[in-house]
Amino acid sequence: MSIAELNALLDKRHSCRAFLPDPVPQEQIAQIVTSASRVPSWCNSQPWQLIITSGDETDRFRDAMLNEAENGTPAPDLPFPTSYSGVYQDRRRTCGWALYDAVGVKRGNREESAQQMMQNFALFGAPHCAIISSPAELGPYGAMDCGGFVTAFALAAQALGVATIPQAALATYSPFLHQYFQIPDDRLILCAISFGYSDTDHPANSFRTERAALGDFVDWRG
């Protein structure tokens, strides 16, 4: 693959927030996961473990996840950010307002923004969801290795025309996920990836986020 082809793939990838109900063939899901597993990891530990739902299993999980988000208590396995400040807050707000503008949520309308936020726990209508976990004993570096896996998963999926959205929101309710999927307590639940085919006509998929210029994050030395 040339750098131009890689850049084209990266440009096409986006966080999909509305999916069609059509399932992805299992052989294609296996191909995505196999490709993603080629990423590097510390000492080749390959710490990622996945639970992938399809069909009725996804629908049952979606209903249970929505109920937990409405009634449960947040308790992530990994500490969530304590705050966003400066440029990080700016980028977060820009992304949020772009989504709200696309779907017609008016600024200051807390009820509508809350309803849109809850779409996270409905998996944005995706027919599949992958839950990503890592051994607790590997700590932040196991989580970092899994971050590389999540990126590769999203790119491999895009190469096959499959849309994705990595979601930290579901990991907010890690105790529920441990119990629901019988994930051992010695594994950290990091995130989910909802995936399927994009509903390209949905307004939630009509905007794209921007990326910072090189000079904003590279300090050249020598």
C-alpha positions in Angstrom: 0.0 0.0 0.0 1.3 3.4 -0.9 1.2 6.4 1.4 -1.5 7.9 -0.9 -3.6 4.8 -0.5 -3.2 4.9 3.3 -4.1 8.5 3.5 -7.2 7.9 1.3 -8.3 5.1 3.8 -7.6 7.4 6.8 -9.6 10.2 5.2 -12.6 7.9 4.5 -12.7 6.6 8.1 -15.0 8.4 10.4 -17.0 7.7 13.6 -20.3 6.5 12.3 -23.3 7.5 14.4 -26.1 5.9 12.5 -26.0 2.4 11.1 -28.2 0.3 8.8 -29.5 -2.9 10.3 -27.8 -5.2 7.7 -25.4 -7.6 9.3 -21.7 -7.9 8.3 -20.9 -11.4 7.1 -18.9 -13.3 9.8 -16.1 -14.1 7.5 -15.6 -10.4 6.9 -15.6 -9.7 10.7 -13.0 -12.4 11.1 -10.9 -10.7 8.4 -11.2 -7.4 10.1 -10.1 -8.8 13.5 -7.3 -10.8 11.9 -5.9 -7.8 10.1 -6.2 -5.7 13.3 -4.2 -8.3 15.3 -1.1 -7.5 13.2 -0.4 -4.3 15.1 2.6 -4.1 17.4 2.4 -4.7 21.1 4.9 -4.6 24.0 6.8 -7.9 24.0 4.3 -9.2 21.5 1.9 -9.6 24.4 -1.2 -9.0 22.2 -3.3 -8.1 25.3 -6.6 -7.5 23.4 -9.6 -9.8 24.0 -12.9 -9.3 22.2 -16.5 -10.2 22.7 -18.4 -9.6 19.4 -22.2 -9.6 19.2 -24.4 -10.2 16.2 -28.1 -10.6 15.5 -30.4 -11.1 18.5 -27.4 -11.0 20.8 -26.7 -7.4 19.8 -30.4 -6.4 20.3 -30.5 -8.0 23.7 -27.3 -6.3 24.7 -28.5 -3.0 23.3 -31.7 -3.1 25.4 -29.7 -4.1 28.5 -27.1 -1.4 28.0 -29.7 1.3 27.6 -31.4 0.2 30.8 -28.1 0.3 32.6 -27.3 3.7 31.3 -30.7 5.0 32.4 -30.6 3.4 35.9 -27.1 2.3 36.8 -24.1 4.0 38.4 -21.0 4.8 36.3 -17.9 3.0 37.5 -15.2 2.6 34.7 -12.3 0.2 35.1 -9.9 2.9 33.9 -10.1 6.5 35.3 -11.8 8.8 32.8 -10.3 12.2 32.1 -10.6 14.5 35.0 -11.1 17.5 32.8 -10.5 18.9 29.3 -8.8 22.3 29.1 -7.3 24.6 26.5 -7.2 23.3 22.9 -8.5 19.9 24.1 -11.7 21.4 25.4 -11.9 23.5 22.2 -11.7 20.4 20.0 -14.2 18.5 22.1 -16.7 21.3 21.9 -16.2 21.7 18.2 -16.9 18.0 17.6 -19.9 18.1 19.9 -21.5 21.1 18.3 -20.9 19.8 14.8 -22.8 16.7 15.7 -25.6 18.7 17.4 -25.9 21.0 14.4 -26.0 18.1 12.0 -28.9 16.4 13.8 -30.7 19.6 14.7 -30.1 19.8 18.5 -30.3 23.4 19.5 -27.7 24.8 21.8 -28.9 24.8 25.4 -31.5 22.2 24.8 -30.4 19.7 27.5 -33.3 17.3 26.8 -32.4 16.9 23.1 -28.7 16.7 23.8 -29.3 14.0 26.4 -31.3 12.0 23.9 -28.5 12.2 21.4 -26.0 11.2 24.0 -28.1 8.1 24.9 -27.6 6.9 21.3 -24.2 5.8 22.5 -25.8 3.2 24.6 -28.2 2.2 21.8 -25.0 1.5 19.8 -26.2 4.0 17.2 -28.3 1.2 15.8 -25.3 -0.9 14.8 -25.9 -4.6 14.2 -22.6 -5.6 15.9 -20.6 -4.5 18.9 -17.2 -5.6 20.1 -16.2 -5.2 23.7 -12.4 -4.7 24.2 -10.6 -5.7 27.3 -7.0 -6.0 28.5 -5.3 -7.8 31.4 -5.2 -5.6 34.5 -1.7 -6.7 35.3 -0.4 -5.0 32.1 -1.8 -1.6 33.2 -1.6 1.4 31.0 0.7 -0.2 28.5 -1.7 -3.0 27.8 -4.4 -0.4 27.3 -2.1 1.5 24.9 -1.4 -1.6 22.9 -5.2 -2.1 22.7 -5.5 1.4 21.4 -3.4 0.4 18.4 -5.7 -2.6 17.9 -8.8 -0.4 17.9 -7.3 1.9 15.3 -6.3 -1.0 13.1 -9.8 -2.5 13.5 -11.4 0.7 12.3 -9.1 0.9 9.3 -9.4 -2.7 8.3 -13.2 -2.3 8.5 -13.1 0.8 6.4 -11.1 -1.1 3.8 -14.0 -3.5 3.5 -16.7 -0.8 3.4 -17.7 -1.4 7.1 -18.3 1.6 9.3 -17.2 1.8 12.9 -17.3 4.0 16.0 -15.0 3.3 19.0 -16.9 4.1 22.2 -15.5 4.8 25.6 -19.1 5.6 26.8 -20.0 2.0 27.3 -17.0 1.4 29.5 -18.5 3.9 31.9 -20.5 1.0 33.1 -17.8 -1.6 33.4 -19.3 -3.6 36.4 -22.4 -4.2 34.3 -20.3 -5.3 31.3 -18.2 -7.6 33.5 -21.4 -9.3 34.8 -23.4 -9.3 31.5 -20.6 -10.9 29.4 -18.9 -12.8 32.3 -15.6 -11.0 31.8 -13.2 -11.8 34.7 -12.3 -9.1 37.1 -8.6 -9.4 36.2 -9.4 -7.8 32.9 -9.9 -4.1 32.3 -12.8 -3.2 30.0 -11.4 -0.4 27.8 -14.0 0.4 25.2 -16.5 -0.9 22.7 -16.6 -0.7 18.9 -20.0 -0.6 17.3 -19.9 -1.5 13.7 -21.9 -2.3 10.6 -22.8 -0.5 7.4 -23.2 3.3 7.5 -26.6 4.9 7.0 -25.2 7.5 4.7 -28.5 9.4 4.5 -28.6 10.0 8.2 -27.7 13.6 9.2 -25.5 12.3 12.1 -23.1 11.0 9.4 -23.0 14.3 7.4 -20.1 16.0 9.2 -16.4 15.3 9.6 -14.0 16.5 12.3 -10.8 18.3 11.4 -7.2 17.4 12.4 -4.6 19.7 14.0 -1.7 20.9 11.8 1.7 19.4 12.3 3.1 22.5 14.0 0.4 22.1 16.7 1.7 18.8 18.1 5.3 18.2 16.7 8.4 19.8 18.3 11.1 19.3 15.8 14.6 18.8 17.3 17.8 18.9 15.1 
